[in-house]
Amino acid sequence: MASSKEYLNFILEQLSGLDDISYKSMMGEFIIYYRGKIVGGIYDDRFLVKPTASAKELMPEADMELPYEGAKEMILVDNVDNKAFLQELLNSMYPELPEPKKKKK
């Protein structure tokens, strides 16, 4: 099942207090970027983030789920209605995320 544009817009609105949030559409799903780094994505209308140490610390009871068959597990964000929490989550994750890969020419 592909994710809806409505759910994407809801998550983007929840993250609107952060600078430089962007997304890319990929096979009916959406990859979410924060200041150029991939933080997670929207898969089947679920907001999943990379399992960084700070994300695990902020959501110790969160479920680990597969975004799609064959992928690595990610953390399901249940508390998507709390704007302040989502902003704290992404800000705490940012330093732990890998730098974007350089594009080959």
N, C-alpha and C positions, 0 to 999 in steps of 0.2 A: 504494500500500500504506500503510495506516495504521500508526502506531507503537503498540507494545504498552505496556500499563500496567506490565509487568515491567521494560522498559527505562527507562521514566520513573522508576520506584521506585529502580532501580539508580543513575541519575544523581543523583536527589535524595539518596540515601544518600551518594554520593561528595561532594556539596556540603554535607553536614550540619554541617560545622564552621563554616559561614558563617551569620551572622545574616540573617534576613528573606529567605529564598529562597522563592519562590512560583511557581505556574504557572497557566496557563489552558489549557483544552482548546479547540482550534479545528479543526473539520473533520477529526477523527481524528489531529491532531498536537498538540503541546504547546509553548506559548510560555513561556520561562523568564525570570523576573524576579529581579533582585537589588536589594534595597532600593528597590523601586518602579520600577526602570529595566529595560527589555528588554535582556537580554544575548545572547539567541539563542533556540534552540528545539530540539525533537526532531522530526525529520522522517524518516520511513521508518527508524526506529530508528538514526538518526545524530544525534549532538550537534553542532550547527552554531552558531557564534557570529558576532556582527557583526565585520566586518573593521576593527577599530580599530588604530591604530599599535602599541599595546602587544601586542595579540594577534598581529599579524604579526611583531613582534620576538621574542616567546616561541615562535612556531611558524613559523620562516622557510621550512620545507620543506612546510608543510601545503597540502593541496589546497583549491582554491576550488570550491564546489559550489552548485548551485541547490537551495534547499529545496523548491521546487515550480515548475511552469511559470509563467513570467512574473515571477518574483521576482528580486531582486538576489542576486548571489552572496554566499555566506557562507563562513567558514573551517570546514573539517571538523576536529573535535578527535579525533585518533587516540588520544591518551594518556589515555583516560577511566578507566583502572585506577589512576592515580596521584592520590590525593586531594589531596595537598599541591600538586601542579602545578595541578589544577583550581581550588583556592582561590586560589593566586597569580594565575592567569589572570583570574579574575573580579575580584579586588581591583585588579589593574593596569588592567583595562578600565573599571572603574566611573567614574573621573573623566572619561573621554573620551565616555561615553554621553550622549545627549541627555536632558534632563529629560522626565518624562512629560507628555503633552499634557493640558491642563486639559479636563475634561468640560464640554460645553455643557449649560446648564439648559433 
